[in-house]
């Protein structure tokens, strides 16, 4: 077996009442607050140094992306806003079999925290260990047989026994590469479901413009 390593226009209203304006502003604010999903922008990197930074405000509930090839691995930076209870499910990915993509959780330095290679109840979950401090973490997605590795070996041994703490020869070292069979597979779309009570975006979005009373009047007419 060969292996590959990867280091219409409408009429304007003549006037805009304060009540209508307030309703529009509320609707805009609600839409912004409800924007709790991140879509992969281009190709997320496979290491902490090249991971995609999620950008937005408020809680983060989903991440949508695609593995373009068997050796494609996606890492996303997310913000854990508080210490979760031990064994709390933090994130999951849908699956129908063990061979479907695995889900990994790393700390800010690339040290493995938790992983899941077992499809159970149509998903693979990663869970919180005891005393997981607030801060920045990385969620990783790879094809089922493409494993996270450190210089000293695989961080996790391939195992179908549910959520796993690092248990491979590279468990005590940070992520440096991924390794697995050199296979040809079609692109695979995925969605990560995050526990939005505990996760936010890695970076805060900076608004390029603000909605004011004058702007609303210019849109809807004087």
C-alpha positions as protocol buffer text, in pm:
chain_id: "A"
residue {
  index: 1
  type: UNK
  ca { x: 0 y: 0 z: 0 }
}
residue {
  index: 2
  type: UNK
  ca { x: 135 y: 342 z: -96 }
}
residue {
  index: 3
  type: UNK
  ca { x: 122 y: 621 z: 158 }
}
residue {
  index: 4
  type: UNK
  ca { x: 132 y: 994 z: 115 }
}
residue {
  index: 5
  type: UNK
  ca { x: 223 y: 1254 z: 373 }
}
residue {
  index: 6
  type: UNK
  ca { x: 93 y: 1608 z: 379 }
}
residue {
  index: 7
  type: UNK
  ca { x: 329 y: 1857 z: 601 }
}
residue {
  index: 8
  type: UNK
  ca { x: -3561 y: 4409 z: -941 }
}
residue {
  index: 9
  type: UNK
  ca { x: -3653 y: 4747 z: -838 }
}
residue {
  index: 10
  type: UNK
  ca { x: -3967 y: 4861 z: -647 }
}
residue {
  index: 11
  type: UNK
  ca { x: -4126 y: 5193 z: -559 }
}
residue {
  index: 12
  type: UNK
  ca { x: -3977 y: 5387 z: -272 }
}
residue {
  index: 13
  type: UNK
  ca { x: -4189 y: 5492 z: 21 }
}
residue {
  index: 14
  type: UNK
  ca { x: -4224 y: 5867 z: 56 }
}
residue {
  index: 15
  type: UNK
  ca { x: -4167 y: 5865 z: 427 }
}
residue {
  index: 16
  type: UNK
  ca { x: -4013 y: 5637 z: 686 }
}
residue {
  index: 17
  type: UNK
  ca { x: -4176 y: 5641 z: 1025 }
}
residue {
  index: 18
  type: UNK
  ca { x: -3963 y: 5605 z: 1339 }
}
residue {
  index: 19
  type: UNK
  ca { x: -4153 y: 5285 z: 1423 }
}
residue {
  index: 20
  type: UNK
  ca { x: -4078 y: 5131 z: 1086 }
}
residue {
  index: 21
  type: UNK
  ca { x: -3716 y: 5235 z: 1107 }
}
residue {
  index: 22
  type: UNK
  ca { x: -3683 y: 5080 z: 1451 }
}
residue {
  index: 23
  type: UNK
  ca { x: -3831 y: 4757 z: 1317 }
}
residue {
  index: 24
  type: UNK
  ca { x: -3586 y: 4752 z: 1028 }
}
residue {
  index: 25
  type: UNK
  ca { x: -3293 y: 4813 z: 1260 }
}
residue {
  index: 26
  type: UNK
  ca { x: -3413 y: 4533 z: 1488 }
}
residue {
  index: 27
  type: UNK
  ca { x: -3444 y: 4301 z: 1190 }
}
residue {
  index: 28
  type: UNK
  ca { x: -3090 y: 4384 z: 1078 }
}
residue {
  index: 29
  type: UNK
  ca { x: -2956 y: 4331 z: 1429 }
}
residue {
  index: 30
  type: UNK
  ca { x: -3141 y: 4000 z: 1462 }
}
residue {
  index: 31
  type: UNK
  ca { x: -3004 y: 3878 z: 1126 }
}
residue {
  index: 32
  type: UNK
  ca { x: -2649 y: 3962 z: 1231 }
}
residue {
  index: 33
  type: UNK
  ca { x: -2690 y: 3789 z: 1566 }
}
residue {
  index: 34
  type: UNK
  ca { x: -2838 y: 3480 z: 1395 }
}
residue {
  index: 35
  type: UNK
  ca { x: -2541 y: 3446 z: 1156 }
}
residue {
  index: 36
  type: UNK
  ca { x: -2388 y: 3155 z: 1346 }
}
residue {
  index: 37
  type: UNK
  ca { x: -2236 y: 2953 z: 1063 }
}
residue {
  index: 38
  type: UNK
  ca { x: -1894 y: 2964 z: 899 }
}
residue {
  index: 39
  type: UNK
  ca { x: -1834 y: 2837 z: 547 }
}
residue {
  index: 40
  type: UNK
  ca { x: -1487 y: 2727 z: 445 }
}
residue {
  index: 41
  type: UNK
  ca { x: -1322 y: 3013 z: 255 }
}
residue {
  index: 42
  type: UNK
  ca { x: -1106 y: 2858 z: -14 }
}
residue {
  index: 43
  type: UNK
  ca { x: -919 y: 2564 z: 136 }
}
residue {
  index: 44
  type: UNK
  ca { x: -860 y: 2552 z: 511 }
}
residue {
  index: 45
  type: UNK
  ca { x: -505 y: 2450 z: 601 }
}
residue {
  index: 46
  type: UNK
  ca { x: -405 y: 2126 z: 766 }
}
residue {
  index: 47
  type: UNK
  ca { x: -181 y: 2261 z: 1045 }
}
residue {
  index: 48
  type: UNK
  ca { x: -219 y: 2518 z: 1322 }
}
residue {
  index: 49
  type: UNK
  ca { x: 0 y: 2760 z: 1128 }
}
residue {
  index: 50
  type: UNK
  ca { x: -223 y: 2739 z: 818 }
}
residue {
  index: 51
  type: UNK
  ca { x: -564 y: 2680 z: 982 }
}
residue {
  index: 52
  type: UNK
  ca { x: -859 y: 2893 z: 877 }
}
residue {
  index: 53
  type: UNK
  ca { x: -960 y: 3160 z: 1128 }
}
residue {
  index: 54
  type: UNK
  ca { x: -1337 y: 3179 z: 1172 }
}
residue {
  index: 55
  type: UNK
  ca { x: -1446 y: 3545 z: 1180 }
}
residue {
  index: 56
  type: UNK
  ca { x: -1771 y: 3683 z: 1318 }
}
residue {
  index: 57
  type: UNK
  ca { x: -1961 y: 3788 z: 1627 }
}
residue {
  index: 58
  type: UNK
  ca { x: -2159 y: 3590 z: 1881 }
}
residue {
  index: 59
  type: UNK
  ca { x: -2193 y: 3216 z: 1915 }
}
residue {
  index: 60
  type: UNK
  ca { x: -2070 y: 2977 z: 1647 }
}
residue {
  index: 61
  type: UNK
  ca { x: -2300 y: 2683 z: 1573 }
}
residue {
  index: 62
  type: UNK
  ca { x: -2184 y: 2525 z: 1246 }
}
residue {
  index: 63
  type: UNK
  ca { x: -1887 y: 2506 z: 1012 }
}
residue {
  index: 64
  type: UNK
  ca { x: -1948 y: 2391 z: 654 }
}
residue {
  index: 65
  type: UNK
  ca { x: -1666 y: 2275 z: 429 }
}
residue {
  index: 66
  type: UNK
  ca { x: -1538 y: 2020 z: 180 }
}
residue {
  index: 67
  type: UNK
  ca { x: -1255 y: 1771 z: 162 }
}
residue {
  index: 68
  type: UNK
  ca { x: -1140 y: 1794 z: -199 }
}
residue {
  index: 69
  type: UNK
  ca { x: -917 y: 1484 z: -198 }
}
residue {
  index: 70
  type: UNK
  ca { x: -820 y: 1198 z: 29 }
}
residue {
  index: 71
  type: UNK
  ca { x: -518 y: 1388 z: 160 }
}
residue {
  index: 72
  type: UNK
  ca { x: -711 y: 1713 z: 214 }
}
residue {
  index: 73
  type: UNK
  ca { x: -734 y: 1804 z: 584 }
}
residue {
  index: 74
  type: UNK
  ca { x: -918 y: 2111 z: 718 }
}
residue {
  index: 75
  type: UNK
  ca { x: -841 y: 2287 z: 1047 }
}
residue {
  index: 76
  type: UNK
  ca { x: -1049 y: 2575 z: 1187 }
}
residue {
  index: 77
  type: UNK
  ca { x: -966 y: 2810 z: 1473 }
}
residue {
  index: 78
  type: UNK
  ca { x: -1254 y: 2856 z: 1719 }
}
residue {
  index: 79
  type: UNK
  ca { x: -1287 y: 3028 z: 2057 }
}
residue {
  index: 80
  type: UNK
  ca { x: -1394 y: 2834 z: 2365 }
}
residue {
  index: 81
  type: UNK
  ca { x: -1561 y: 3102 z: 2577 }
}
residue {
  index: 82
  type: UNK
  ca { x: -1583 y: 2919 z: 2910 }
}
residue {
  index: 83
  type: UNK
  ca { x: -1472 y: 2596 z: 3077 }
}
residue {
  index: 84
  type: UNK
  ca { x: -1724 y: 2323 z: 2985 }
}
residue {
  index: 85
  type: UNK
  ca { x: -1822 y: 2034 z: 3213 }
}
residue {
  index: 86
  type: UNK
  ca { x: -1613 y: 1721 z: 3174 }
}
residue {
  index: 87
  type: UNK
  ca { x: -1742 y: 1483 z: 2904 }
}
residue {
  index: 88
  type: UNK
  ca { x: -1971 y: 1748 z: 2751 }
}
residue {
  index: 89
  type: UNK
  ca { x: -2009 y: 1691 z: 2373 }
}
residue {
  index: 90
  type: UNK
  ca { x: -1839 y: 1992 z: 2213 }
}
residue {
  index: 91
  type: UNK
  ca { x: -1871 y: 1926 z: 1840 }
}
residue {
  index: 92
  type: UNK
  ca { x: -1984 y: 1657 z: 1599 }
}
residue {
  index: 93
  type: UNK
  ca { x: -1974 y: 1560 z: 1233 }
}
residue {
  index: 94
  type: UNK
  ca { x: -2241 y: 1355 z: 1056 }
}
residue {
  index: 95
  type: UNK
  ca { x: -2151 y: 1005 z: 936 }
}
residue {
  index: 96
  type: UNK
  ca { x: -2298 y: 678 z: 814 }
}
residue {
  index: 97
  type: UNK
  ca { x: -1994 y: 454 z: 868 }
}
residue {
  index: 98
  type: UNK
  ca { x: -1661 y: 456 z: 1047 }
}
residue {
  index: 99
  type: UNK
  ca { x: -1478 y: 527 z: 719 }
}
residue {
  index: 100
  type: UNK
  ca { x: -1639 y: 870 z: 694 }
}
residue {
  index: 101
  type: UNK
  ca { x: -1435 y: 1175 z: 807 }
}
residue {
  index: 102
  type: UNK
  ca { x: -1295 y: 1189 z: 1158 }
}
residue {
  index: 103
  type: UNK
  ca { x: -1318 y: 1488 z: 1390 }
}
residue {
  index: 104
  type: UNK
  ca { x: -1026 y: 1616 z: 1599 }
}
residue {
  index: 105
  type: UNK
  ca { x: -978 y: 1881 z: 1867 }
}
residue {
  index: 106
  type: UNK
  ca { x: -638 y: 2045 z: 1925 }
}
residue {
  index: 107
  type: UNK
  ca { x: -525 y: 2319 z: 2162 }
}
residue {
  index: 108
  type: UNK
  ca { x: -365 y: 2647 z: 2050 }
}
residue {
  index: 109
  type: UNK
  ca { x: -21 y: 2482 z: 2031 }
}
residue {
  index: 110
  type: UNK
  ca { x: -137 y: 2185 z: 1822 }
}
residue {
  index: 111
  type: UNK
  ca { x: -149 y: 1936 z: 2109 }
}
residue {
  index: 112
  type: UNK
  ca { x: -419 y: 1673 z: 2068 }
}
residue {
  index: 113
  type: UNK
  ca { x: -717 y: 1701 z: 2305 }
}
residue {
  index: 114
  type: UNK
  ca { x: -983 y: 1463 z: 2177 }
}
residue {
  index: 115
  type: UNK
  ca { x: -1078 y: 1276 z: 1858 }
}
residue {
  index: 116
  type: UNK
  ca { x: -1347 y: 1042 z: 1734 }
}
residue {
  index: 117
  type: UNK
  ca { x: -1315 y: 778 z: 1462 }
}
residue {
  index: 118
  type: UNK
  ca { x: -1634 y: 590 z: 1555 }
}
residue {
  index: 119
  type: UNK
  ca { x: -1966 y: 652 z: 1378 }
}
residue {
  index: 120
  type: UNK
  ca { x: -2235 y: 614 z: 1644 }
}
residue {
  index: 121
  type: UNK
  ca { x: -2589 y: 750 z: 1620 }
}
residue {
  index: 122
  type: UNK
  ca { x: -2502 y: 891 z: 1274 }
}
residue {
  index: 123
  type: UNK
  ca { x: -2229 y: 1116 z: 1410 }
}
residue {
  index: 124
  type: UNK
  ca { x: -1878 y: 1137 z: 1547 }
}
residue {
  index: 125
  type: UNK
  ca { x: -1842 y: 1359 z: 1855 }
}
residue {
  index: 126
  type: UNK
  ca { x: -1550 y: 1512 z: 2039 }
}
residue {
  index: 127
  type: UNK
  ca { x: -1596 y: 1570 z: 2411 }
}
residue {
  index: 128
  type: UNK
  ca { x: -1447 y: 1795 z: 2675 }
}
residue {
  index: 129
  type: UNK
  ca { x: -1186 y: 1652 z: 2910 }
}
residue {
  index: 130
  type: UNK
  ca { x: -1172 y: 1781 z: 3265 }
}
residue {
  index: 131
  type: UNK
  ca { x: -1073 y: 2147 z: 3316 }
}
residue {
  index: 132
  type: UNK
  ca { x: -1055 y: 2256 z: 2954 }
}
residue {
  index: 133
  type: UNK
  ca { x: -959 y: 2623 z: 2988 }
}
residue {
  index: 134
  type: UNK
  ca { x: -1122 y: 2898 z: 2780 }
}
residue {
  index: 135
  type: UNK
  ca { x: -915 y: 3009 z: 2482 }
}
residue {
  index: 136
  type: UNK
  ca { x: -842 y: 2927 z: 2121 }
}
residue {
  index: 137
  type: UNK
  ca { x: -871 y: 2573 z: 1989 }
}
residue {
  index: 138
  type: UNK
  ca { x: -866 y: 2399 z: 1652 }
}
residue {
  index: 139
  type: UNK
  ca { x: -1124 y: 2160 z: 1508 }
}
residue {
  index: 140
  type: UNK
  ca { x: -984 y: 1930 z: 1240 }
}
residue {
  index: 141
  type: UNK
  ca { x: -1155 y: 1716 z: 975 }
}
residue {
  index: 142
  type: UNK
  ca { x: -983 y: 1439 z: 780 }
}
residue {
  index: 143
  type: UNK
  ca { x: -1084 y: 1127 z: 590 }
}
residue {
  index: 144
  type: UNK
  ca { x: -1122 y: 823 z: 812 }
}
residue {
  index: 145
  type: UNK
  ca { x: -781 y: 665 z: 751 }
}
residue {
  index: 146
  type: UNK
  ca { x: -583 y: 989 z: 730 }
}
residue {
  index: 147
  type: UNK
  ca { x: -434 y: 1038 z: 1076 }
}
residue {
  index: 148
  type: UNK
  ca { x: -291 y: 1330 z: 1273 }
}
residue {
  index: 149
  type: UNK
  ca { x: 76 y: 1281 z: 1346 }
}
residue {
  index: 150
  type: UNK
  ca { x: 368 y: 1436 z: 1532 }
}
residue {
  index: 151
  type: UNK
  ca { x: 740 y: 1391 z: 1473 }
}
residue {
  index: 152
  type: UNK
  ca { x: 732 y: 1089 z: 1702 }
}
residue {
  index: 153
  type: UNK
  ca { x: 437 y: 918 z: 1531 }
}
residue {
  index: 154
  type: UNK
  ca { x: 57 y: 917 z: 1520 }
}
residue {
  index: 155
  type: UNK
  ca { x: -107 y: 1124 z: 1793 }
}
residue {
  index: 156
  type: UNK
  ca { x: -402 y: 885 z: 1801 }
}
residue {
  index: 157
  type: UNK
  ca { x: -400 y: 516 z: 1717 }
}
residue {
  index: 158
  type: UNK
  ca { x: -672 y: 415 z: 1473 }
}
residue {
  index: 159
  type: UNK
  ca { x: -950 y: 290 z: 1699 }
}
residue {
  index: 160
  type: UNK
  ca { x: -1328 y: 246 z: 1679 }
}
residue {
  index: 161
  type: UNK
  ca { x: -1406 y: 284 z: 2048 }
}
residue {
  index: 162
  type: UNK
  ca { x: -1570 y: 626 z: 2066 }
}
residue {
  index: 163
  type: UNK
  ca { x: -1414 y: 958 z: 2174 }
}
residue {
  index: 164
  type: UNK
  ca { x: -1040 y: 923 z: 2236 }
}
residue {
  index: 165
  type: UNK
  ca { x: -777 y: 1113 z: 2426 }
}
residue {
  index: 166
  type: UNK
  ca { x: -439 y: 1101 z: 2247 }
}
residue {
  index: 167
  type: UNK
  ca { x: -314 y: 742 z: 2272 }
}
residue {
  index: 168
  type: UNK
  ca { x: -50 y: 704 z: 2002 }
}
residue {
  index: 169
  type: UNK
  ca { x: 332 y: 733 z: 2008 }
}
residue {
  index: 170
  type: UNK
  ca { x: 303 y: 1104 z: 1920 }
}
residue {
  index: 171
  type: UNK
  ca { x: 53 y: 1181 z: 2198 }
}
residue {
  index: 172
  type: UNK
  ca { x: 295 y: 1404 z: 2388 }
}
residue {
  index: 173
  type: UNK
  ca { x: 395 y: 1619 z: 2090 }
}
residue {
  index: 174
  type: UNK
  ca { x: 217 y: 1879 z: 1873 }
}
residue {
  index: 175
  type: UNK
  ca { x: 67 y: 1814 z: 1531 }
}
residue {
  index: 176
  type: UNK
  ca { x: 323 y: 1838 z: 1249 }
}
residue {
  index: 177
  type: UNK
  ca { x: 175 y: 1636 z: 960 }
}
residue {
  index: 178
  type: UNK
  ca { x: -98 y: 1393 z: 848 }
}
residue {
  index: 179
  type: UNK
  ca { x: -44 y: 1050 z: 699 }
}
residue {
  index: 180
  type: UNK
  ca { x: -259 y: 786 z: 530 }
}
residue {
  index: 181
  type: UNK
  ca { x: -312 y: 574 z: 220 }
}
residue {
  index: 182
  type: UNK
  ca { x: -278 y: 738 z: -120 }
}
residue {
  index: 183
  type: UNK
  ca { x: -637 y: 690 z: -237 }
}
residue {
  index: 184
  type: UNK
  ca { x: -855 y: 859 z: -498 }
}
residue {
  index: 185
  type: UNK
  ca { x: -1190 y: 978 z: -361 }
}
residue {
  index: 186
  type: UNK
  ca { x: -1452 y: 1228 z: -484 }
}
residue {
  index: 187
  type: UNK
  ca { x: -1495 y: 1561 z: -301 }
}
residue {
  index: 188
  type: UNK
  ca { x: -1675 y: 1514 z: 29 }
}
residue {
  index: 189
  type: UNK
  ca { x: -1891 y: 1791 z: 180 }
}
residue {
  index: 190
  type: UNK
  ca { x: -1933 y: 1806 z: 557 }
}
residue {
  index: 191
  type: UNK
  ca { x: -2091 y: 2010 z: 835 }
}
residue {
  index: 192
  type: UNK
  ca { x: -1949 y: 2044 z: 1184 }
}
residue {
  index: 193
  type: UNK
  ca { x: -2209 y: 2104 z: 1453 }
}
residue {
  index: 194
  type: UNK
  ca { x: -2065 y: 2299 z: 1746 }
}
residue {
  index: 195
  type: UNK
  ca { x: -2208 y: 2342 z: 2093 }
}
residue {
  index: 196
  type: UNK
  ca { x: -2292 y: 2712 z: 2051 }
}
residue {
  index: 197
  type: UNK
  ca { x: -2323 y: 2761 z: 2427 }
}
residue {
  index: 198
  type: UNK
  ca { x: -1948 y: 2721 z: 2450 }
}
residue {
  index: 199
  type: UNK
  ca { x: -1798 y: 2825 z: 2116 }
}
residue {
  index: 200
  type: UNK
  ca { x: -1754 y: 3158 z: 1941 }
}
residue {
  index: 201
  type: UNK
  ca { x: -1555 y: 3281 z: 1645 }
}
residue {
  index: 202
  type: UNK
  ca { x: -1178 y: 3292 z: 1646 }
}
residue {
  index: 203
  type: UNK
  ca { x: -1174 y: 3658 z: 1541 }
}
residue {
  index: 204
  type: UNK
  ca { x: -1427 y: 3940 z: 1579 }
}
residue {
  index: 205
  type: UNK
  ca { x: -1569 y: 4074 z: 1256 }
}
residue {
  index: 206
  type: UNK
  ca { x: -1503 y: 4441 z: 1183 }
}
residue {
  index: 207
  type: UNK
  ca { x: -1799 y: 4615 z: 1026 }
}
residue {
  index: 208
  type: UNK
  ca { x: -1715 y: 4827 z: 721 }
}
residue {
  index: 209
  type: UNK
  ca { x: -2025 y: 5042 z: 756 }
}
residue {
  index: 210
  type: UNK
  ca { x: -2299 y: 5115 z: 1006 }
}
residue {
  index: 211
  type: UNK
  ca { x: -2672 y: 5153 z: 956 }
}
residue {
  index: 212
  type: UNK
  ca { x: -2788 y: 5500 z: 1056 }
}
residue {
  index: 213
  type: UNK
  ca { x: -3116 y: 5694 z: 1042 }
}
residue {
  index: 214
  type: UNK
  ca { x: -2978 y: 5894 z: 747 }
}
residue {
  index: 215
  type: UNK
  ca { x: -2880 y: 5577 z: 561 }
}
residue {
  index: 216
  type: UNK
  ca { x: -3224 y: 5427 z: 610 }
}
residue {
  index: 217
  type: UNK
  ca { x: -3390 y: 5742 z: 477 }
}
residue {
  index: 218
  type: UNK
  ca { x: -3167 y: 5735 z: 169 }
}
residue {
  index: 219
  type: UNK
  ca { x: -3267 y: 5374 z: 104 }
}
residue {
  index: 220
  type: UNK
  ca { x: -3642 y: 5406 z: 158 }
}
residue {
  index: 221
  type: UNK
  ca { x: -3698 y: 5768 z: 55 }
}
residue {
  index: 222
  type: UNK
  ca { x: -3737 y: 6094 z: 240 }
}
